[in-house]
Amino acid sequence: MENRIIALEEKQQELVEAINELNSNLASVGFSTTESIKAIMEGFQSMNTAMHGIVQNFHALEDRITEIETKMNAFPFPTKN
């Protein structure tokens, strides 16, 4: 799971770089910096909400795995004589 979170952080950094490039391109064709920053901030808010949901899903998955492991450890598997 730690690797997936690191991968998400790397993707977030790629997104930041892409947004910066887009902002530069928008500015070159006449969009105001204020409008661009507002759009970027809205994008970050959406991304933050999505990443929060993903992390919550990972935590729920970890809890479910722990629950299953606990049940499996309590199950009386037959042993060889």
C-alpha positions in Angstrom: 0.0 0.0 0.0 2.9 2.3 0.8 4.1 1.9 -2.8 0.7 2.9 -4.1 0.6 6.0 -2.0 4.1 6.9 -3.3 3.0 6.3 -6.9 0.0 8.6 -6.3 2.3 11.3 -4.9 4.5 10.9 -8.0 1.4 11.2 -10.3 0.4 14.3 -8.3 3.8 15.9 -9.0 3.4 15.1 -12.7 0.0 16.7 -12.6 1.5 19.8 -11.0 4.1 20.0 -13.7 1.4 19.6 -16.4 -0.8 22.3 -14.9 2.2 24.7 -14.7 2.8 24.0 -18.4 -0.9 24.5 -19.2 -1.0 27.7 -17.2 2.0 29.0 -19.2 0.3 28.1 -22.5 -3.0 29.7 -21.4 -1.2 32.9 -20.4 0.5 33.0 -23.8 -2.9 33.0 -25.6 -4.4 35.7 -23.4 -6.0 34.0 -20.4 -5.5 35.9 -17.2 -3.2 34.6 -14.5 -6.1 35.0 -12.0 -8.4 32.8 -14.0 -5.7 30.2 -14.5 -4.9 30.1 -10.8 -8.5 29.8 -9.9 -8.9 26.9 -12.3 -5.8 25.2 -11.0 -6.9 25.6 -7.4 -10.3 24.0 -8.3 -8.4 21.2 -9.9 -6.2 20.7 -6.9 -9.3 20.6 -4.6 -10.9 17.9 -6.8 -7.6 16.0 -6.8 -7.3 16.3 -3.1 -10.9 15.0 -2.6 -10.2 12.1 -4.9 -6.9 11.2 -3.1 -8.6 11.4 0.3 -11.2 8.9 -1.0 -8.5 6.6 -2.3 -6.6 6.6 1.0 -9.9 5.9 2.9 -10.5 2.9 0.6 -7.0 1.6 1.3 -7.6 1.9 5.0 -11.0 0.1 4.7 -9.2 -2.6 2.6 -6.6 -3.1 5.3 -9.2 -3.4 7.9 -11.1 -6.0 5.9 -7.9 -8.0 5.3 -7.1 -8.0 9.0 -10.7 -9.1 9.7 -10.3 -12.0 7.2 -6.9 -13.0 8.6 -8.3 -13.1 12.1 -11.2 -15.3 11.0 -8.8 -17.6 9.1 -6.5 -17.9 12.2 -9.5 -18.9 14.3 -10.7 -21.6 11.9 -9.8 -25.1 12.9 -8.0 -26.4 9.9 -7.4 -30.2 10.0 -3.9 -31.4 10.8 -2.0 -34.4 9.6 -1.7 -37.3 12.1 
